Amino acid sequence: MWTESYPDSVETIALKTDDAIFFSKLLMGDLVSHGQGLAKRFGRAAPKIHEPDFSKVPEPALFPPEHLYEDWLKAFRTPSTL
């Protein structure tokens, strides 16, 4: 039977929440970059690409530290040209 104590459950929820925040921010950055590339390609006819401004948010308070995901990020290579 699989059981887990309350503190373990709370820790797991916190870790999964950090994962969701980190990967959502990563996805948002990739989507913005892709949108900006398309906007350049289509010129004036392209819709404006808006990027969230997190400059007023204290980084440690909202986002998990990137070094926790270094191994995961190293698993993917960025193509030099598309």
C-alpha positions in Angstrom: 0.0 0.0 0.0 1.3 3.4 -1.0 1.0 6.0 1.8 2.7 9.3 2.3 2.9 11.5 5.4 1.4 15.0 5.4 4.7 16.8 5.3 5.8 14.7 2.3 2.6 15.6 0.5 3.1 19.3 1.2 6.7 19.2 -0.1 5.6 17.3 -3.2 2.9 19.9 -4.0 5.5 22.7 -3.5 8.0 21.0 -5.9 5.3 20.3 -8.5 4.2 23.9 -8.2 7.8 25.1 -8.8 8.0 22.8 -11.8 4.8 24.3 -13.3 6.0 27.9 -12.7 9.5 27.2 -14.2 8.3 25.4 -17.3 5.4 27.8 -17.9 7.9 30.7 -17.8 10.2 28.7 -20.2 7.4 28.0 -22.6 6.3 31.7 -22.4 9.8 32.8 -23.4 9.9 30.4 -26.3 6.5 31.5 -27.6 7.4 35.2 -27.3 10.7 34.5 -29.3 8.8 32.5 -31.9 6.1 35.2 -32.2 8.8 38.0 -32.5 10.4 36.0 -35.3 7.1 35.7 -37.1 6.4 39.3 -36.6 9.7 40.2 -38.3 9.0 37.9 -41.2 5.5 39.3 -41.8 6.4 42.9 -41.1 3.7 45.5 -40.6 0.9 43.1 -41.2 1.9 41.0 -38.2 0.1 41.4 -34.9 2.1 43.0 -32.0 3.7 40.5 -29.7 3.4 41.3 -26.0 5.9 40.0 -23.5 5.1 39.9 -19.8 7.2 42.3 -17.7 8.4 40.6 -14.5 10.9 43.3 -13.6 8.8 44.5 -10.6 8.5 41.0 -9.2 11.2 39.9 -6.8 12.8 37.0 -8.7 13.4 34.6 -5.7 9.9 35.2 -4.4 8.1 34.0 -7.6 10.4 31.9 -9.7 12.3 28.7 -8.6 16.0 28.9 -9.1 17.2 27.9 -12.6 20.1 25.9 -11.3 17.6 23.3 -10.1 16.7 22.6 -13.7 20.3 22.7 -15.3 20.4 19.0 -16.0 17.0 19.1 -17.7 17.9 22.2 -19.8 21.2 20.6 -20.9 19.3 17.8 -22.5 18.0 20.0 -25.3 20.0 21.8 -28.0 18.9 25.0 -29.5 19.1 25.0 -33.3 21.4 27.7 -34.7 19.0 28.4 -37.6 15.4 27.6 -38.2 
